[in-house]
Amino acid sequence: MAEPITAAERRPRARDWYLVAALGIGSAVFAALYNAGGFWPFKVPLWASCLASLIVPLPLVFRRTHPSLVAWVVSALYIAAQFLGMMEPGVSQITLFLAVYSIGAWQSNRQAAFMSRLLLCIAIFASIIGAAVVQLSGLGELTVLQYAANSGITFLINLLFFGGAWVFGDRAWTQRHLVGELRAANDEVRRQEQQLADQALDLERVRIARELHDGVAHHIAGVGIHAAAARRSLERNPDRARESLQTIEASTRETVDELRTLVYTLRDTSSASAAANRTSGTPGLADLTDLYADARRSGQHLDVATYGTPHPLTAITELSVYRVIQESLTNSKRYAGPGAEVVVRLRYGPSDLEVEISDSSPTGERAGQSSGTGLGIVGMRERMSALGGTLDAGPKSRGGWLVRARIPYTRPETEPTPTTAATAPEPASSTATPVNSSTPMADQMPAAETTGSAASAHASPESTAPSGTPAPPSAKARHA
């Protein structure tokens, strides 16, 4: 067994001294009573008997730190005092009982505890037998049968006495060991509880940081672009500047709304209310129309289409899809430029929803790509991973950037109506089915991306995909 006793528990305490004092005084009182009544044949004066009664229990103060040594010392003192006729036969027996008990209760090495008690009991019983042999020569009026009966009773009493000390000592050790295990388990539970609380706090921080990056940063980036456009066109084209300022005003309101939602979530201590705040007031697929309109107002050229029959999605899934598209449009605006062609495709398959956002860059590379922190892609991957989905992002071989996400369907608590107005049926001549994950990213881009055609890349959010939209051709690209 592992050591269940701490060093602090083994140190002598005040109650140990109280116990020794009680045993010593009690033994001295019994010695005086035995001496006054003539019930015990003392061979020494009363003061010597009382002194022996006070000395024999003294080692018990250290019974927890050195249990075996204390037991042997107490037993030796007791046997010597008995042979000298100095000890009374009452309270002194309790002292001997505690000495044997302490070995079982406090000896860490259990094999040593067993051997120490065994040898000690043999020594004590040997002394009892020796005393019986000495008394055999002076039987007096006792017959041999009476002497044998008296010796047998003495032997059985001592056997029960020391056997009880042995058993109770082992039980005390086992009980203390169980208490130690429970204490260790309690400490481990508390440690894991604190660890889980820290992990929950870290996850909440990551979630808030992701919401700030995906939501607020998107609006702030748009504000910066429109502010620059308003400054450049303020004198030459006041109407254009006024339109940019109106867009800034709308983006600012949306930013404040999203910040307010985060603040409510942080201030709410109820887990149920906090969970409700996370989903209430958050954008979903129905808000993609406004997102596309904002992107077009900032100068982005969008080709938006949805294929397949819309499947009911949970609020958190809709939010994650919205954030992926929002972050991709923001990155496209930042790196590919506001005039780049951006293609957005939502494909509802039998078991999952596939989202693709790609852009084209005239230079084939993203200017300033290395200056980004990469937190946006990390946040998108975290969102998809939390839903059991995947996300790939990387450059296309013919220039531009591609983001592809796949999200498995999950059953919402209530059956919502289809929330996207940008739903387009699969063209009769098209094969734009959900993309196989083994196909390279750029091998499955729509024709508007791979051919550079600007004519088909300006569908409004409410429009459907043209019936003649060709199937995505193959074009090789590497994954990020």
N, C-alpha and C positions, 0 to 999 in steps of 0.2 A: 504494500500500500504506500501511497505517496505520503509525505510528511504533512499532516493536517494541522500541526501546532506551530504557531508563530513564536518567535523569541520573546515577544512581549507577554504572551500567555504563560511562558515558563518561568519568568522572573518571580522571585518571592514577593508576596504581597502582605499587606497588613493583616488580612484575615488568616494567613498562615501562622503568623505570630499569635494571633488570638486563639487559633486551634491548639497550638503547642502549649500555650499558657493554660487553656482549659483542661487539656489532658494531664498536664503536670500537677495542677492544683487539685483536680479530681482524684488523681492517683494518691497524692499526699493525704487528702482527707480520708480516703478509704484505708490507707495504711494506718492512720491514727485510730480509726474506728475498729479495724481488725485488732490492733494492738491493745486498745482499751477493753475490748470484749474477750480477748484471748482466743479469737477464732483462727489465728494463723501463727504458726511457730516462727516468729522472727528471731534471727540469730544476732542481730545488731541493734544498737539503740534506735529509738524512734527518729531522732534527727537524721541518722544515716539512711534510714528507710525513706524518709521524706525527700532527702537530697537525691537519692537514686530515682525516686518518682519524678523529680523535676528534670533530671539529666537525660533519661532514656528517650523521651519524645522530642528532644531538641533537634536532632537531624531531620525531622519531618519538614522543617522549614524549606529544605532544598529538595523535597521529594519530586518536584516537577523537572528540575534541571538535571539531577543525578538520581533517578529512581532506584536503579539496581544497587548502587553504592549505599544509598541511604537505607535501603531495606536490609542489607547485610550488616551495616553498623548498628541499626536499631535491634536487629535480632541478636547480634553478639552481645550488646549491652544487656538485653533482656535475659538471655540465658545465663550470663555471668552473674547478674543480680539475683536470679532465681537460685543458683547453686550456692550463693553466699547468704541466702536467706534474707535478702533486702527488699524484695518486691512483693507487693500485695497481688492477689490473683484476680482482681476485678477490672479496674479501668486500664491497667497495663495491657490487658488482652486487646483492647481497642487499638492501642498504639501499634501492637504487632500486626493486627488486621490491616490497618492503614498502610503499613510498610509494604506488606505483600500486595495489597490492592494497587499501590502506586506503580509497581513494576508493570502490571498489565495496563494501567490507564495512561502512563506517560512514557514508557520506553519505546523509542522510535523503531529500533531494530527488533522486529517481532520474534525472530529466531533467538536473539539474545535474551529477550524477555521470557521466552519459554524455558530456555536452559537455566537462566538465573533463578526463576521460581522453582523449577524442578530440584535444583541442587539445594536451594534454601529450605524447601520442604523436607528433603532428605536429611539435611543437617538438623532441623528442628525435631523431626521424629526420632532421629538418632539420640538427641539429647533427652527426649522423653523416655526412650527405651533405657538409656543409661541411668536416668533417675529411678526408673522402675527396678532395675537390677540392684541399685544401691539400697533401695527400700526393701528388697527381698530378704536381706540378711536380718532385718529387724521386723519381722511380721508381728511379733507380740501376740495378741489374742486372735488375730486374723488367721483364718485357714487359707490354704493354698487356693481353694476354689473362690473364696471371697476376694482374695488378692487378684486372681485372674479376671474375675468379673469387674473389679474396680479398674484394672488396667485396660480391659476391653472398652469400658465406658469412656475412659480418658482418651483412648485412641480414636474411637468413633467421633467424639466431640471435636477433637482437633482436626480430624479428617473433614468433617463438615465445616469447621471454622475456616481452615485454609482453602478448602475447595470453594467455599463461598467467596473468599477474597480473590481467588483466581478468576472465577466466572464473572464476578461484578467488575473486576478490572478490565477484562476483555470486552465486556459490554460497554464500558465507559469509553474505551479506545475506539470501538466501532461507531458508537454514537458521535464521538468527536470527529471521526473521519467523515461521517455523513454530513455533519454540520459544515466541515471544511469544504466538502464538495459542493454543497448547496451555496455556500458563500462564494466559491469560485464561479459557479454557474450564474449566480446573481450578478457578479461583477462582469462576466462575459455578456450577459443579456444587456446590462446597462451600457457596456462598451459598444455592442452592436446597435443598440437603440440610438446612441449618440452618433454612430457612424451612419446609420440610415437617415437620421435627421440632417446630418451634414450633407449627405448625398442628395437628399430632397432639396435642401437649400441651394446646392450647386446646380441641380437640374432646373430649379426655378429661376436662378440667375441666368443660366444659359437660355431658357425660354424667353425671358424678358429681353435679353440682349438680342436674340434672334428676331423677336417682334419689333424691337427698335430698329434693327438693321433692315429688315425686310419691309417694314411699313413706313416708319418715320423717315428713314434715310431715302426711300424712294421719293417721298414728297419733297424733301429738302433738295434732292438732286434736281427735281423738276423746277422748284422755285429758283434755283441758281440759273438754270438754262433760260427760263422765261425772264428773269431779271436782266440777264445779259442781252437777250433779244429786245426787251423794252428799252434798255439804255441805247442800243445801236439805232433803233428805229424811232426814237422819241421825237426827233426833229423832222426826219424825212417822211415818216409814215405814222402819224399820231394814232390812227385807228388800230394799226398793228400793235403799237405799244399799249393801247388801252386793252386790247384783247389779252396780251401777255400779263398785264397787271390783274385782270379779272381771273385769269388762270392761277396766278400766284395767290390771290385771295382765297379761291376755292381750295387750293392745295393746303394753304395754311389752316383752314377750318378742318379739313380732313385730318391733318396732323394733330391738331388739338383734340379732336374726337378720339383718335387712337391713343394718345397719351392719357386722356381721361379714363379710357377703358383699362389701361394698364394700372393707373393709380387706384381705381376702384378695386381691382384684383389684389393689389398689394395691401390695401387698407382693410379688406374683408378678411376676418379671422375664421369665418365659417367655411369649411372645406366645400360644402355643397353650394353655398353662394358663390364662392370663388370659382368653382368649376362652371357655374352658370354664367358668371361674368366673362369667363374665357371664351364662351361660345356665343353669348348674346352680344349683339352689336358688332360682331366681327364680320369681315367681308366673306362672300362665298362666290359661287359661279354666277349668280345673278348679277353680281357687281362687276363682272368682266366687261360688260358693255361700257360702263363709265371708265374703266381702266383703259380700254382701247381708245375711247374718245379723248382722254387726257393725253395718251401717247401720240395720237394724230395731231392734237393741237400743238404739241411740242415739236412737230415736224417729222415724226417718224412715219414711214410708209408701211402699213400693215396689210398682210393678206391673212385673213382669219377664216377658218372653216372647222366644222365639227362633223365627224363621221360616225355612223352607227346610232343606235337607239340609246338616248341618255338613261343611265342607271341611277337609281336613288343612292345618294352618298350621305355619310354622316357630316355633321357640321365641321368637325375637325378635319375631315378629308377635303371638304370644299375649301376650307381656309388654307390648307397646305397647298392645294392646286393653285389657288389664287396667288399665294405668296411666291410660288415657283415662277409663275408667269410674270408677276410684278417685278421680281428680282431680275429675271432674264431681260425684260424690257428696259429696266434701269441700266443694267450692264451694257446692253446694246447701245443705248443712248450715250453712255459714257465713253465706251471704247470704239464702237463702230461709227459713231457720229449720228446726229439727229436725222440725216438724210438717207441712212442706210435702209435697205429693204429688209423687213422683218416678217417672217412667216410663222404663224401660230396654228398648230393643228391639235385638236382633241379627238382621239379615236376611242370609242366605246367598244371594247371587245367582249367576248363571252365571259371572261373572268377578271379582267382588269381594265383600267383606264390608262391610256397612253397619252402623254402630253409632250409635244415637240415644239421648241422655239428655236429658230435659227435666224441668223442675219448674214448679210453679205457685206464685205469690206472691200473697197476698191483696191487697197494695197495688199489684201490677202492676209494681213496681220492686224492685230488690235494695237492701236497706238496707245502707249501708256499701260499696256497690260501688266507689266511688271510692277507698276506702282500700286496695284490693288492689294488689299490685305488677304483676299481669298476667303474671308469669312462668309461671304454670300453663298458661295458654292458649298462650303462646309455646312452652313445652316440649312440649305436645301436638302443636302444629303441626310442630315439629321432628321428633318421632317419626314422624308420618305422612309427612312429606316424605322422610325417610330410607327409607321403605318404598315410595315412589312413590305414596303416597295423598294425600288432602286432608282438611282439617278446617275446618269453619265453626262459629262460635260467636257467639251474639247474643241479644238479648231477643226475646220473642214479643209480638205485638200485643195479646194478651189477658192479658198478665202472665206473668212467669216467664222462664225462660232455656232455650235449646236448644243442644245440642252435637251436631253430626253429623260423623261420620268415615267415610271410605271407604278401604278398604285392598285393593289387588289381591292375588290369591292368588299365593303363591310356593310352590314345591315343597319340602317339608322333606327333610332328609337321610334320615330314616326315616319310614315311614308311621305316624303316631300314630293312636290310636283317638279318636273324638270326645270332647273333654274337657269339654264343658258338659252338665250335667244339666238345664239349663233350656231344653231343646229342645222347641219346640212346632210341630206341623205347621200349615201354613196352614189356617185355617178354610175350610170349603167355601164359605161365603158371603162370604169376605173377598177383597179385592184388595190385600193388604199385600205387594206385590212390592217389590224394591229400588227406591228412590226415584230419580227422574230428577234429575240435578244441576241442571237448569234450573228446577226447581220451588222456590219460596220455602220456607224452613225450616218455618215454622209451617203451611204449606198441607198438610203430610203427617203431622201428629201423630196418634197414636192417639186413639180416642174418649175414653179415660180422661183424657187431658189437656185436650182441647178442650171437653168437656162438664162438666168438674169433678166427674164421678162418682167418689166414693170407694169405691163398692162393688166396682168391677172393678180397683182399683189396689192390691190387697193380695195378689197371688198370691205364693206361696212360691217360693224359688229352684228347688225341685224340681218345681213344678207346671208344667203345660202351659197354653198360652193357651186360654181358653174357646172352645168350638167356635162360639159365637155372637159372638165378638169382631168388631165391625164394622170395616170398612176405614177407614184414617185419612181423616177429612174434611179439607176445605180450610179454612185459616184464615190470613190474611195476616200476615206478620211481616217485619221487616227483618233483614238480615245484619249481624253485628258487623264 
